Amino acid sequence: MFNRSIIKELEAWKNKEDRKPLIMLGARQVGKTSVLKRFGKEQFVHCAYFSLDEEKGVCDIFRTTKNPVQIIEQLSFLSEVPILPQETLLILDEIQDCPEAISAMKYFCEKTPEYAVACAGSLLGLAFGHEGFSFPVGKVDHIKMYPVTFTEFLEQKDAGLYRYYQSINDIEPLPQIFFDRLSQAFTAYRISGGMPEAAMAMIGKDMKGVENILQNILQDYALDFVKHTSPLLANRISHVWNSLPSQLAKENRKFVYQLVRPGARAREYEDALTWLQNAGLINKVSLCQTPQVPLKSYEDLSIFKIYCLDIGPLRVLSELSPKAYFSDSPAFKEYKGALAENYILQSLLANGIKCSRYWASGNKAEVEFIVQHGMDVIPIEVKSGTSVTGKSLTEYNKKYSPSMRIRFSMLNLKRDDTLLNIPLFLADKVKYLCGMV
């Protein structure tokens, strides 16, 4: 099993003086259940697990009473381990299937804070529209979980190389032997992506397993579209989801409704986009033509790009063979860039960097991402290889003279005045390399 960095966040939650019930958000198959069970086993005397998707009778308990003492007493009758204050981690999985359980967290917070309760939900956003549902605002703690990062993948794949990776703190070129080995490990990661089961199969060099696992994940997502929505909305969600490869294949990546379906209009597909966001399957990046603080005040929500939660499912959704990563074919150049952008976005998000905007100046220049850090706006350019020609970042620099510019590429680590070039495989260390911690 991967050593997930989110365990540290869970430990901090456990030790909080004013700890509230926890809600862990994250897309299906990113590893929420296994992480919570491991955390419960290692950090508590007992771990009581209930899946509100599989155990429908458990939901009846929450529908019958809102009293947390009664709820715990009744859950204890169904549990193989005792549910005790401080000693037991009570896990409520797939909690979106029982809105009453989410609402009950208010009373757990107010009346029984001594109990450690952790809730997980893959499609939690879908519960918000449930009739009579009341979200316990201010009564729960939140943690969001993302796919396995390259750092977590590397620790499992090559412990020695991982230790070297962790030692990189200074901005200076990496010795070629380490650069090459990290590049090779990164290629393996790009093939599987960060869905834990697929990533573990990749480490075991089971390429057929990687493909089958990712195909099954895509099928599970498609079943969710049907299971949790109306037939009309499910059809529209499917159209948007399946258009992802063609959306990202365009040079500017801007979301175009006509690529979803001929004649498609925004108002028809807004709910589908919202559903995919709430399910954690896509990340939305909006245009911001005026990179000033606060960025939120200047973004144009009507113009945006969408990226996949992870490069593994995106590759398979795009019907792209793993062999493409070993090819220098010009035919793959454009889409290789899209995959690199998708990777950088998921890495930044997983490392706590809010990245939901990009910059463009008409049709002249475009910078893939801009990030607000304090009173600074940092432009981020992404290149998939060693060719870094392009005028966009230079144009941005002329207009706004930022204190720092970041370019991700497959060139070695180097600073040139205000421009910091970071190899793609070091994206997880950007906060340390840029002094953002």
Secondary structure, 3 states (H helix, E strand, C coil): CCCCCHHHHHHHHHCCCCCCCEEEECCCCCCHHHHHHHHHHHHCCEEEEEECCCCHHHHHHHHHCCCHHHHHHHHHHHCCCCCCCCCEEEEEECHHHCHHHHHHHHHHHHHCCCCEEEEEECCHHHHHHCCCCCCCCCCCEEEECCCCCHHHHHHHHCHHHHHHHHHCCCCCCCCHHHHHHHHHHHHHHHHHCCCHHHHHHHHCCCHHHHHHHHHHHHHHHHHHHHHCCCHHHHHHHHHHHHCHHHHHHCCCCCCCHHHCCCCCCHHHHHHHHHHHHHCCCEEEEEEECCCCCCHHHCEEEEEEEEEECCHHHHHHHCCCCHHHHHCCCHHHHHHHHHHHHHHHHHHHHHCCCCCCEEEEECCCEEECEEEEECCEEEEEEECCCCCCCCCHHHHHHHHHCCCCEEEEECCCCEEECCEEEEEHHHHHHHHHHCCCC
